[in-house]
């Protein structure tokens, strides 16, 4: 019989299960959609739109897009109170933070 992840986790002792759940939450927090990021920052589409000088429908469309200009993404992240960094990862060398790409002109 094949095991699924729920069966394996349920078979762990309470301390180990808590550690697995905490790590899973940490990994989930490291990757968010723009909508999830906006919600985690406790911003509404209306308030973010106001900050960016666009309409609420523009935020809705932005959150659904899979292909954004880096300058648009940078402005959106900054409107949420953050900064945008672009990291290139390679299997044979340390990660590199790219400069000058998402920077304002």
C-alpha angles and dihedrals in degrees: 000000000000120000123224126206093257091057092050094048092046089054093058124097115257096259094049091045090052090051091051092048092049092050091047090052090049092051092047090051090054092062122048138155117239089256092052090047092050091049092047087054087052093239126142123221087247095054093046091047090052090052091051095043095240136108125272090249088060090059090048091053092044092054091052096050121101095192118056135167109249090233090057092048091047092051091047094050091046090050086057089053099260140103128238123233126181116213125191114205124198130182094229103043142031119282117273126213107221115222131204095024104093095022119118114259 
